[in-house]
Amino acid sequence: MPSRETRVRFFQFLTVGGIGAIVQFGSLAILKNLLRPNLAFSLAFALSVASHYSLNRFWALRSHRRDSARQLVEYLCTVAVSYLINFSVFRLCFAGLGFSVMVSAVCAVPPSTVVVFLLLNYRVFRRAAPPA
């Protein structure tokens, strides 16, 4: 069973994810009528990432690490992993299974959620190690 702190951080992470989903799906609802599906999905994902980083970094997964530049690089690597998972599932659902753009985007979220939480909580936004 995860520690209480990990459970609280996971709940806050899910809250941030909900806000990110609102940003992503709200943007996608607008962009899907203006752009091709892949570009609309990608741009909406990027807008979501901006809000996701800020809320996780400064609220949900507050970190006391002092190496901010490295932390940002690690976050961007996590975003790349998340995007690959999300886009792969989106394409599978949209092109392979014939789902709509919005349904495909919704289906793409859950597979990456656990992977991203684990990477962010235990690597990118981890608590600083206690002094030796």
N, C-alpha and C positions, 0 to 999 in steps of 0.2 A: 504494500500500500504506500503510495507516495506521501511525503510529509505534508503537514498542513500548509506550510508555505508554498509548496509546489502546487497543491490543489487551488490555493487562492490565486497564484500566478496564472494557472491554467484558466480559471474562471475569468480573470481580467483579460487574458489573451483572447478568449472567446468573445468577450464584449468588444474588444478592439476589432476582432474579426467581423463581428456584426456590423460595426461602423464601416469597416473597409468594404464589406459586401454592399452596403447601401451606396457607398461611393462608386464601387465597380458597376453594380447593376443599374444604378441611376444613370451613370455615364453611358453604359452600353445601350440602355433603352433609347437614348438620344442619338448616339453615334451609329447604331446599326442602320438607321435610315439615311445616314450621310456618307458612310464609308463601306467598303467591302467587309464581310464578316470577320476575316482574320485580322485586319487592321483595326476594326472597331473593338474587337476583343482585346488586342494587344494594348491599345491606347487606354482603354478603361482599366486594364490591369495595372498599367503604369500609374495612373491617377490614384488607384487604390493603394499602391505601394507607398506613395508619398505620405498619405495619412497614416498608414499602418506603421511605418517606421517611427514617425513622431510620437504617436500614442504609445507604442511599445517601449520605446527608448526612455521616455520621460514619465510614464505612468505604470503600465501593466507589468513590464519586466525591467523595472528600474535597475540599473547596473552601476556599480561603483568602480568599474574599470576606468583606468586613466589613459588607456591607449585608444583614444577615440578614432583615430584614423584607421587603425587595424580593425577596430570593431565595425566601422562602416564598410570596409572591404569584406569582412566576414558576412555582414548583413546582405551586401549585394550578391555575394556567392549564394547565400540562402535564397534570395529572391530568384536567382537564376535557376536553382533547383526547383523552387516552387513554380516558376513559369514553365519549365519543361514538363513537370507533372500536369499542371493545369492545361497547358496548350495541347498536350498529347491526348488527354481525356476529352477536351473540347473537340478536337478534330475527329477522334473516334466516334463521339456521339453525333456530331454535326454531319460529317462526311460519310462516316461508316454506317451509322444507325439511322440517319435521316431525321434526327431530332431538330427542333427549332434552335435558333441562336441562343435564346435566353435559357431554354431547358438544358442545352449543352453546357452553357456556362455554369449553371447551378450544379450540374453533375460533376463538373471539374473541380469544385472546391473541396469536398470532403477528403479525397485521396491525399491531398497535400497537407491538410490541416495538422495531422499528427506529426508528420515528418518535420514540418516547419516549427511547430511548438518545441519539439525535442531539440532541434538545432539552435533555436533562439534561446530557450531557457537554460540549456546546459552548456552552450558554447558562446554564442554572440553576446547575450545579455546576462551572463552568469554573474552571480555575486562574486565580488573580489575575494580571493583567498585570504584567510586571516593571516596576519603577520606572524612570521616564524620566530 
